[in-house]
């Protein structure tokens, strides 16, 4: 994987960091997703619920349909 430096306005940087924090991921991952989408590059879809087993919650199996609907609807 190559490293690339991108200069963005402060406001965009703040929104990017906020989104990464909200998703529990990195700024790099959000940036890669945005570039893949913009360029039409196919990539394997990562579903957030795949980490459900590590959530510490006890009701995941009871809520799986709700979780799937939320994650796939993004």
C-alpha angles and dihedrals in degrees: 000000000000127000118230129183117219125186114216133173116267093250092054091047090053092050091047092052092045091053092048090052092046091053094041092238139105132279087239092057093049090048092049091050091050093049093047090051094047093047095042093240115163114231133168110271113242113213116209093214090065087086092052092112090064095048096097089229120130099205101062096110090050092049100040095114091052091047092049092049091051096046098042091045092064 
